[in-house]
Amino acid sequence: MSQNIVPPMAKVKDTILEKHGDKRNDPYYWLNDRENPEVIDYLTKENQYYDEVTAHTKEFQKDLFEEMKSRIKEDDESVPYFYNGYYYMTRFEKGQDYPIYSRKKGSLDAKEEIIFNCNEMAKGHSYFSLSGLSVSEDNKWVSFGVDLVSRRQYTIQIKNLETNEILPEKILNTSGGATWASDNKTIFYVKNDIKTLRSDKIYRHTINTPSTDDVLIYEEKDDTFNTFVYKEKSKKYLVIGSSSTLTNEYQILESDNPTGKFRYFQKRVRGLEYSISHFGDSFYIVTNKDKATNFKLMKTNENNTLQENWTEVIPHRKETLLEGIDIFKDYLVVEERTNGLHKIQIRPWNGVGAYYLPFESETYTAYTTTNPDFDTDILRYGYQSLTTPSSVIDFNMKTKEKKVLKEQEVLGGKFDKNNYTEERVWATAKDGTKIPISLVYRKGMKKDGTNPVLQYAYGSYGYSMDAYFSTTRLSLLDRGFIYAIAHIRGGEDLGREWYENGKLLTKMNTFTDFVDCSKYLIKEKYTSPKHLYAEGGSAGGLLMGVVINIAPELYNGVIAQVPFVDVVTTMLDDTIPLTTGEYDEWGNPNDKIYYDYMKSYSPYDNVKAQDYPNMLVTTGLHDSQVQYWEPAKWVAKLRTKKTDKNILLLNTNMDAGHGGASGRFEALKETAKEFSFLLDLEGIDK
């Protein structure tokens, strides 16, 4: 990469921000105005600088893109699932970026009915997302949401599946999804606040009436909560949910009485988390009630839903996290996690012969998928590992026979899972905690410290980073890279306490765990600081920001995707989307103890005069989750402070938001940019 091109330097305009008597100078605060031509000019100059510095990799990027694309089955189709008399499927056609949604009545041999061809709908738009497809019980209507900007503000419309006519009414600023009452003419949907994007209002809409006539059913006034609406699998109840990081609340209404009044299932109690599933005359409740940190299963009669009526079905277990349930006529299916690994338990309702599905590997993920039918012995689940492409499996819970319906095809004729090794190792954190790391690499790897390693993690919101298969990752593995997933605290990989010990005033554990995993990989000679790379996105981008402040010497290069790096300023601004709902994750900086703690690790506030690794930072101008100005300000500050001659690049997608490009192949171009950055640093150019 060329070192002689002069990078753009953002103008310094000192802005003093004061809180709790503490003054912070933010010289790049002015960048948070996307309407300001000066801001667009700066971002454009950074993009031009990126293009100039990486010009010599452009052909390699194209080759990587074609290589990754060549592994993808272009004319792919999902496994059909049966629901309410129809088989539903999603398919892609060769050369097309977007899916086609269709269905067949009664049999897979029946004539295909196209519900939506997203390739037609996306024409003329640089970004397109279709979301929230919901079919009425009489199979005649489908509601759907469309986002053309990538700010997750969807416009809901309704289509007549018999005539293919789309009704004229448009419902703006929604979450995209809608729920049908049993009368086949009423939908319930969620509106988002225009500025903060918080889902805060539930409305009722009757088809063939203007959306201005819609009735407000519920407003969530607490700005730390979001609200949502859905229908139970039994179809008997409509449910309005409200949730924050630590607390849930539900209201229920019979779905054949859509104009009735919702009643509370159990009003919110701070710290009481629960979710509900209806079956027969009862509700089953997954909950942390009575200090059940890893959750337990309870049940109650549908007419007596307050928590004092709940009785225990599966008790709390210290070593096992209860993640969720699926209910069938004859079976209860329980999804759990023990020692960081998924388990699926089948429990017949008659109480005889509960058992677990057998899984061999230590670096896999397994999960139940689409199971909309009550009256079946077939459980559909997914399975994949770091070396095994994702499979969709139908398992007969009575006979225990399994049928692999589909294993993701890896085209190109070169992939053989036997050419790769997957393993799980444990690093010791500085407080003695053992942190699991999942690794995959080509067979024949020698532990001599010369292997390039890409270490990835997320580590926030209790989101577990499971070992998954990736066709794009093969482009790194086949060029000698080891890929490592660090299962750090802040995720829920080893149970609820794993999350609790990596948030709020224990958040530093997330960052030091990642560093300790890096030190372990270096000590065990998987790699060395000259060949170690780190990557994370969003809250994982925050992780990257902290790690390079506290241990920059461990890494040759870092990729920070849409990084949340200006923690204090963002968490003090309650007009920014998501902020208020995040207080239980990061703390509320209006309280000095959280302000001080946040400031101690916030990457932007802690940039200092020191050597930093080579860096690629990416963002999207329309990102609603991490605003573009956070990475832009961070890069501007790093440019003035860093004492090295390493590469620092900011690449802004001027058309996209948090998830990047919307087309399935456009997204590969962004991956090719990242891979070429890493490979170039390793001196690999083909």
SEBAZA-199219 format. One record per residue (C-alpha): residue in three letters; z negated, y, x. Coordinates in steps of 0.05 Angstrom, whole numbers, padded with zeros to 5 digits, always signed. Layout:
AlaZYX ...
END
This chain:
Met+00000+00000+00000 Ser+00018+00068+00026 Gln-00039+00111+00051 Asn+00002+00174+00064 Ile+00013+00197-00007 Val-00035+00252-00027 Pro-00076+00236-00089 Pro-00085+00287-00145 Met-00151+00323-00145 Ala-00179+00345-00212 Lys-00203+00417-00217 Val-00278+00427-00210 Lys-00308+00466-00268 Asp-00383+00461-00264 Thr-00418+00445-00329 Ile-00494+00441-00330 Leu-00521+00389-00379 Glu-00596+00393-00391 Lys-00643+00342-00424 His-00718+00332-00416 Gly-00718+00390-00367 Asp-00670+00352-00322 Lys-00606+00388-00303 Arg-00542+00349-00286 Asn-00480+00383-00262 Asp-00416+00351-00290 Pro-00357+00382-00253 Tyr-00306+00343-00294 Tyr-00335+00351-00364 Trp-00272+00389-00383 Leu-00231+00325-00381 Asn-00259+00303-00448 Asp-00208+00342-00489 Arg-00145+00302-00501 Glu-00112+00362-00536 Asn-00116+00403-00472 Pro-00048+00403-00435 Glu-00086+00409-00369 Val-00120+00342-00383 Ile-00054+00307-00401 Asp-00024+00338-00338 Tyr-00080+00309-00295 Leu-00074+00239-00326 Thr+00002+00242-00317 Lys-00006+00261-00243 Glu-00054+00202-00233 Asn-00002+00156-00265 Gln+00051+00184-00219 Tyr+00005+00173-00159 Tyr-00007+00101-00182 Asp+00069+00091-00187 Glu+00081+00119-00117 Val+00025+00081-00082 Thr+00046+00015-00115 Ala+00122+00026-00112 His+00130-00029-00060 Thr+00099-00080-00108 Lys+00144-00063-00168 Glu+00191-00122-00156 Phe+00132-00169-00145 Gln+00101-00144-00210 Lys+00166-00162-00246 Asp+00167-00231-00213 Leu+00094-00242-00233 Phe+00110-00220-00304 Glu+00168-00268-00309 Glu+00127-00324-00278 Met+00070-00314-00328 Lys+00118-00307-00386 Ser+00155-00370-00366 Arg+00091-00411-00377 Ile+00084-00387-00449 Lys+00118-00426-00504 Glu+00156-00369-00536 Asp+00172-00405-00602 Asp+00100-00426-00612 Glu+00064-00443-00677 Ser-00009-00449-00696 Val-00037-00512-00726 Pro-00030-00504-00802 Tyr-00095-00503-00842 Phe-00101-00520-00916 Tyr-00134-00471-00963 Asn-00133-00466-01039 Gly-00068-00506-01048 Tyr-00029-00478-00989 Tyr-00018-00492-00916 Tyr-00022-00428-00875 Met+00008-00418-00806 Thr+00025-00366-00754 Arg+00086-00372-00710 Phe+00123-00335-00655 Glu+00198-00335-00645 Lys+00232-00334-00578 Gly+00237-00264-00548 Gln+00193-00234-00602 Asp+00128-00197-00587 Tyr+00093-00205-00653 Pro+00073-00262-00700 Ile+00103-00284-00766 Tyr+00052-00305-00819 Ser+00075-00357-00870 Arg+00052-00411-00918 Lys+00077-00474-00953 Lys+00054-00497-01021 Gly+00020-00565-01025 Ser+00057-00599-00968 Leu+00082-00584-00898 Asp+00151-00606-00922 Ala+00152-00551-00975 Lys+00195-00488-00968 Glu+00165-00436-00920 Glu+00144-00371-00953 Ile+00142-00313-00903 Ile+00081-00270-00917 Phe+00092-00220-00860 Asn+00142-00214-00803 Cys+00105-00167-00756 Asn+00167-00159-00712 Glu+00201-00123-00770 Met+00139-00083-00787 Ala+00128-00061-00714 Lys+00198-00032-00705 Gly+00196+00040-00682 His+00122+00038-00663 Ser+00096+00036-00592 Tyr+00032+00003-00618 Phe+00025-00044-00678 Ser-00033-00086-00703 Leu-00037-00125-00768 Ser-00107-00146-00789 Gly-00151-00173-00844 Leu-00102-00216-00884 Ser-00138-00237-00948 Val-00105-00277-01005 Ser-00130-00274-01077 Glu-00157-00337-01110 Asp-00095-00343-01154 Asn-00052-00341-01091 Lys-00011-00284-01118 Trp-00035-00224-01077 Val-00049-00211-01004 Ser-00086-00150-00977 Phe-00074-00129-00905 Gly-00090-00073-00856 Val-00043-00038-00806 Asp-00063+00004-00745 Leu-00006+00042-00709 Val-00049+00082-00660 Ser-00100+00031-00631 Arg-00161+00069-00654 Arg-00181+00012-00701 Gln-00170+00056-00762 Tyr-00131+00011-00810 Thr-00092+00029-00872 Ile-00101-00025-00926 Gln-00044-00043-00972 Ile-00031-00100-01022 Lys+00030-00144-01028 Asn+00054-00186-01087 Leu+00070-00254-01057 Glu+00113-00274-01116 Thr+00160-00213-01114 Asn+00147-00191-01041 Glu+00135-00121-01068 Ile+00083-00078-01031 Leu+00043-00037-01080 Pro+00047+00039-01070 Glu-00028+00051-01061 Lys-00052+00062-00990 Ile-00125+00062-00969 Leu-00136+00101-00904 Asn-00190+00098-00850 Thr-00214+00027-00862 Ser-00236-00032-00819 Gly-00173-00069-00842 Gly-00204-00127-00881 Ala-00214-00133-00956 Thr-00248-00184-01000 Trp-00222-00207-01068 Ala-00266-00217-01128 Ser-00251-00278-01171 Asp-00214-00236-01223 Asn-00154-00230-01175 Lys-00149-00155-01187 Thr-00209-00126-01152 Ile-00219-00117-01077 Phe-00279-00093-01037 Tyr-00266-00059-00971 Val-00301-00019-00915 Lys-00286+00054-00898 Asn-00299+00080-00828 Asp-00327+00149-00812 Ile-00267+00189-00789 Lys-00301+00216-00726 Thr-00350+00162-00703 Leu-00310+00103-00732 Arg-00375+00073-00756 Ser-00364+00026-00815 Asp-00409+00060-00865 Lys-00383+00055-00936 Ile-00362-00002-00983 Tyr-00313+00014-01039 Arg-00286-00024-01099 His-00211-00018-01113 Thr-00172-00044-01173 Ile-00098-00061-01159 Asn-00045-00016-01188 Thr-00093+00044-01189 Pro-00093+00102-01139 Ser-00143+00095-01083 Thr-00172+00163-01103 Asp-00202+00126-01163 Asp-00239+00076-01119 Val-00314+00069-01132 Leu-00365+00077-01076 Ile-00410+00014-01081 Tyr-00454+00023-01020 Glu-00465+00073-00965 Glu-00501+00054-00901 Lys-00541+00117-00885 Asp-00575+00092-00821 Asp-00527+00110-00765 Thr-00551+00053-00721 Phe-00523+00003-00772 Asn-00453-00019-00792 Thr-00434-00049-00859 Phe-00384-00103-00879 Val-00365-00145-00940 Tyr-00342-00217-00948 Lys-00341-00276-00997 Glu-00381-00340-00986 Lys-00342-00404-00970 Ser-00367-00431-01038 Lys-00330-00371-01070 Lys-00390-00360-01117 Tyr-00417-00297-01082 Leu-00392-00232-01055 Val-00436-00208-00997 Ile-00448-00138-00969 Gly-00479-00142-00900 Ser-00512-00088-00857 Ser-00527-00101-00784 Ser-00553-00067-00722 Thr-00567-00097-00654 Leu-00634-00125-00676 Thr-00635-00126-00752 Asn-00594-00154-00811 Glu-00594-00144-00886 Tyr-00551-00174-00942 Gln-00536-00159-01015 Ile-00504-00210-01061 Leu-00464-00209-01127 Glu-00429-00264-01165 Ser-00355-00258-01149 Asp-00335-00268-01222 Asn-00373-00205-01240 Pro-00343-00152-01193 Thr-00367-00092-01233 Gly-00439-00118-01232 Lys-00493-00091-01187 Phe-00506-00122-01118 Arg-00578-00144-01107 Tyr-00616-00150-01042 Phe-00622-00220-01011 Gln-00677-00196-00964 Lys-00686-00123-00947 Arg-00683-00103-00874 Val-00745-00111-00832 Arg-00736-00084-00762 Gly-00727-00142-00714 Leu-00712-00193-00769 Glu-00643-00223-00756 Tyr-00612-00271-00806 Ser-00545-00295-00832 Ile-00532-00333-00897 Ser-00488-00390-00922 His-00485-00412-00995 Phe-00483-00486-01014 Gly-00499-00518-01081 Asp-00558-00481-01111 Ser-00585-00458-01043 Phe-00573-00410-00986 Tyr-00580-00434-00914 Ile-00606-00381-00866 Val-00599-00378-00790 Thr-00656-00332-00770 Asn-00705-00310-00715 Lys-00762-00304-00767 Asp-00832-00316-00740 Lys-00812-00303-00667 Ala-00758-00357-00666 Thr-00725-00325-00605 Asn-00669-00378-00603 Phe-00663-00379-00679 Lys-00678-00434-00729 Leu-00647-00457-00795 Met-00682-00446-00862 Lys-00662-00452-00934 Thr-00680-00422-01001 Asn-00660-00428-01074 Glu-00605-00379-01094 Asn-00651-00347-01146 Asn-00710-00336-01099 Thr-00681-00306-01036 Leu-00738-00265-01007 Gln-00763-00289-00939 Glu-00830-00315-00966 Asn-00789-00369-01003 Trp-00751-00393-00941 Thr-00768-00464-00917 Glu-00752-00495-00850 Val-00693-00543-00840 Ile-00685-00542-00764 Pro-00744-00514-00725 His-00740-00465-00667 Arg-00728-00498-00599 Lys-00745-00463-00534 Glu-00688-00495-00494 Thr-00633-00491-00548 Leu-00599-00431-00578 Leu-00577-00442-00651 Glu-00510-00404-00654 Gly-00485-00420-00723 Ile-00471-00471-00778 Asp-00412-00497-00818 Ile-00425-00528-00886 Phe-00386-00586-00918 Lys-00399-00626-00981 Asp-00429-00685-00942 Tyr-00446-00654-00875 Leu-00481-00597-00841 Val-00448-00579-00774 Val-00492-00543-00724 Glu-00466-00503-00664 Glu-00517-00498-00607 Arg-00522-00479-00534 Thr-00567-00515-00484 Asn-00569-00501-00409 Gly-00509-00455-00418 Leu-00465-00508-00451 His-00439-00515-00522 Lys-00460-00572-00567 Ile-00436-00590-00636 Gln-00482-00632-00679 Ile-00461-00669-00743 Arg-00518-00678-00793 Pro-00502-00717-00857 Trp-00538-00687-00917 Asn-00566-00756-00934 Gly-00608-00750-00870 Val-00580-00814-00838 Gly-00550-00816-00768 Ala-00543-00745-00740 Tyr-00503-00744-00675 Tyr-00470-00698-00624 Leu-00397-00694-00605 Pro-00389-00719-00533 Phe-00365-00669-00481 Glu-00357-00690-00408 Ser-00345-00627-00366 Glu-00394-00574-00342 Thr-00344-00517-00347 Tyr-00319-00522-00418 Thr-00323-00486-00484 Ala-00323-00519-00553 Tyr-00326-00485-00620 Thr-00312-00499-00693 Thr-00250-00463-00718 Thr-00218-00455-00787 Asn-00257-00498-00837 Pro-00246-00465-00905 Asp-00250-00530-00945 Phe-00317-00556-00970 Asp-00294-00624-00996 Thr-00270-00658-00933 Asp-00296-00705-00878 Ile-00252-00669-00827 Leu-00283-00619-00779 Arg-00233-00576-00741 Tyr-00256-00553-00673 Gly-00228-00523-00609 Tyr-00239-00546-00538 Gln-00218-00520-00470 Ser-00243-00517-00399 Leu-00224-00480-00335 Thr-00172-00535-00321 Thr-00158-00560-00392 Pro-00111-00520-00437 Ser-00141-00503-00505 Ser-00136-00558-00557 Val-00144-00558-00632 Ile-00177-00623-00655 Asp-00189-00654-00723 Phe-00251-00698-00722 Asn-00268-00746-00778 Met-00343-00739-00786 Lys-00347-00806-00823 Thr-00305-00852-00778 Lys-00316-00809-00714 Glu-00242-00813-00699 Lys-00212-00751-00667 Lys-00140-00728-00669 Val-00114-00676-00620 Leu-00068-00635-00665 Lys-00045-00589-00610 Glu-00057-00577-00536 Gln-00032-00510-00511 Glu+00033-00523-00474 Val+00041-00496-00404 Leu+00115-00491-00392 Gly+00152-00487-00326 Gly+00141-00560-00308 Lys+00093-00544-00251 Phe+00025-00548-00284 Asp-00017-00611-00275 Lys-00091-00603-00290 Asn-00106-00656-00237 Asn-00085-00606-00183 Tyr-00146-00563-00197 Thr-00221-00572-00189 Glu-00273-00540-00234 Glu-00347-00538-00218 Arg-00411-00504-00237 Val-00459-00478-00183 Trp-00524-00439-00187 Ala-00540-00376-00149 Thr-00613-00353-00141 Ala-00626-00282-00165 Lys-00674-00237-00128 Asp-00730-00252-00179 Gly-00718-00328-00170 Thr-00678-00339-00233 Lys-00620-00389-00226 Ile-00554-00359-00247 Pro-00496-00406-00264 Ile-00426-00393-00237 Ser-00365-00429-00264 Leu-00310-00439-00211 Val-00238-00463-00212 Tyr-00191-00471-00153 Arg-00134-00515-00127 Lys-00154-00581-00098 Gly-00160-00582-00022 Met-00198-00516-00018 Lys-00238-00511+00047 Lys-00304-00474+00049 Asp-00289-00434+00111 Gly-00299-00363+00085 Thr-00225-00346+00083 Asn-00210-00359+00009 Pro-00197-00300-00035 Val-00244-00302-00095 Leu-00238-00262-00160 Gln-00308-00258-00190 Tyr-00310-00238-00263 Ala-00368-00222-00311 Tyr-00387-00182-00373 Gly-00462-00187-00383 Ser-00477-00144-00445 Tyr-00490-00148-00520 Gly-00510-00221-00516 Tyr-00436-00237-00509 Ser-00431-00304-00472 Met-00374-00310-00422 Asp-00352-00382-00433 Ala-00307-00422-00386 Tyr-00238-00417-00416 Phe-00167-00437-00396 Ser-00116-00384-00377 Thr-00042-00394-00362 Thr-00038-00326-00328 Arg-00096-00344-00281 Leu-00052-00399-00251 Ser-00013-00344-00215 Leu-00075-00330-00174 Leu-00099-00402-00166 Asp-00031-00425-00141 Arg-00033-00371-00088 Gly-00099-00394-00061 Phe-00149-00354-00103 Ile-00214-00382-00129 Tyr-00233-00356-00198 Ala-00308-00348-00211 Ile-00344-00330-00276 Ala-00414-00305-00264 His-00458-00321-00325 Ile-00505-00263-00313 Arg-00563-00239-00356 Gly-00545-00192-00412 Gly-00500-00246-00440 Glu-00530-00302-00483 Asp-00503-00358-00439 Leu-00571-00390-00429 Gly-00603-00371-00495 Arg-00631-00309-00527 Glu-00680-00293-00471 Trp-00620-00289-00423 Tyr-00596-00231-00466 Glu-00665-00199-00475 Asn-00674-00199-00399 Gly-00610-00160-00387 Lys-00615-00101-00435 Leu-00654-00037-00446 Leu-00706-00030-00390 Thr-00686-00096-00357 Lys-00612-00078-00353 Met-00613-00075-00276 Asn-00618-00152-00278 Thr-00546-00154-00302 Phe-00521-00116-00241 Thr-00565-00149-00188 Asp-00548-00219-00216 Phe-00474-00204-00204 Val-00489-00181-00133 Asp-00532-00243-00120 Cys-00476-00288-00145 Ser-00429-00253-00096 Lys-00478-00263-00039 Tyr-00483-00337-00058 Leu-00407-00346-00055 Ile-00406-00313+00013 Lys-00466-00353+00040 Glu-00435-00419+00016 Lys-00370-00399+00051 Tyr-00327-00399-00012 Thr-00305-00331+00013 Ser-00326-00270+00054 Pro-00331-00195+00040 Lys-00260-00186+00067 His-00233-00232+00012 Leu-00281-00222-00046 Tyr-00256-00184-00108 Ala-00293-00165-00171 Glu-00267-00150-00241 Gly-00297-00129-00307 Gly-00277-00091-00370 Ser-00313-00043-00418 Ala-00387-00059-00408 Gly-00362-00104-00352 Gly-00330-00041-00324 Leu-00399-00009-00324 Leu-00421-00071-00284 Met-00365-00057-00234 Gly-00388+00016-00228 Val-00460-00002-00213 Val-00442-00058-00166 Ile-00399-00014-00121 Asn-00454+00038-00118 Ile-00507-00011-00097 Ala-00468-00063-00056 Pro-00399-00036-00039 Glu-00397-00074+00027 Leu-00390-00142-00008 Tyr-00321-00129-00038 Asn-00251-00116-00012 Gly-00225-00095-00080 Val-00249-00081-00151 Ile-00213-00077-00218 Ala-00249-00037-00272 Gln-00215-00041-00339 Val-00233+00012-00391 Pro-00300+00021-00356 Phe-00362+00050-00392 Val-00386+00090-00332 Asp-00414+00156-00358 Val-00473+00124-00393 Val-00521+00182-00400 Thr-00472+00234-00427 Thr-00440+00185-00475 Met-00506+00159-00502 Leu-00529+00231-00514 Asp-00467+00246-00555 Asp-00476+00216-00624 Thr-00407+00241-00647 Ile-00373+00190-00602 Pro-00353+00124-00636 Leu-00405+00069-00627 Thr-00459+00111-00594 Thr-00515+00108-00646 Gly-00506+00033-00658 Glu-00516+00022-00584 Tyr-00587+00049-00578 Asp-00618-00021-00584 Glu-00573-00045-00527 Trp-00580+00012-00476 Gly-00638+00052-00504 Asn-00637+00121-00536 Pro-00635+00174-00481 Asn-00667+00225-00527 Asp-00729+00186-00506 Lys-00745+00205-00434 Ile-00762+00134-00411 Tyr-00692+00110-00429 Tyr-00659+00174-00403 Asp-00691+00164-00335 Tyr-00674+00090-00332 Met-00602+00100-00353 Lys-00593+00156-00304 Ser-00618+00110-00249 Tyr-00558+00064-00256 Ser-00503+00104-00293 Pro-00443+00096-00245 Tyr-00417+00167-00254 Asp-00485+00198-00241 Asn-00496+00156-00179 Val-00430+00164-00142 Lys-00448+00181-00070 Ala-00419+00195-00001 Gln-00407+00124+00023 Asp-00350+00075+00034 Tyr-00323+00043-00030 Pro-00277-00018-00038 Asn-00204-00012-00057 Met-00202+00002-00132 Leu-00157-00002-00192 Val-00184+00032-00254 Thr-00148+00026-00321 Thr-00157+00061-00388 Gly-00121+00078-00453 Leu-00113+00149-00479 His-00130+00128-00551 Asp-00188+00083-00533 Ser-00242+00089-00587 Gln-00293+00044-00553 Val-00295+00074-00483 Gln-00263+00143-00485 Tyr-00209+00154-00431 Trp-00248+00211-00400 Glu-00303+00166-00373 Pro-00258+00130-00323 Ala-00218+00194-00310 Lys-00281+00234-00292 Trp-00308+00176-00250 Val-00244+00170-00209 Ala-00242+00246-00199 Lys-00313+00245-00173 Leu-00301+00184-00129 Arg-00242+00219-00097 Thr-00286+00276-00072 Lys-00346+00234-00051 Lys-00320+00170-00019 Thr-00319+00167+00057 Asp-00267+00111+00065 Lys-00191+00109+00068 Asn-00187+00054+00016 Ile-00141+00057-00044 Leu-00166+00088-00109 Leu-00119+00085-00169 Leu-00126+00108-00242 Asn-00074+00081-00290 Thr-00076+00107-00361 Asn-00036+00075-00417 Met-00015+00137-00456 Asp+00003+00096-00518 Ala-00055+00048-00525 Gly-00129+00040-00536 His-00186-00007-00515 Gly-00146-00071-00519 Gly-00085-00046-00481 Ala-00014-00059-00504 Ser-00005-00094-00571 Gly+00056-00139-00558 Arg+00041-00208-00528 Phe+00089-00197-00470 Glu+00073-00123-00460 Ala+00001-00144-00445 Leu+00027-00191-00390 Lys+00056-00130-00354 Glu-00014-00101-00349 Thr-00040-00167-00321 Ala+00018-00167-00271 Lys-00004-00098-00247 Glu-00075-00123-00235 Phe-00054-00187-00200 Ser-00004-00151-00155 Phe-00060-00103-00135 Leu-00104-00162-00113 Leu-00049-00202-00080 Asp-00023-00141-00042 Leu-00093-00131-00013 Glu-00090-00203+00011 Gly-00022-00192+00042 Ile+00012-00238-00008 Asp+00078-00210-00034 Lys+00113-00269-00066 
END
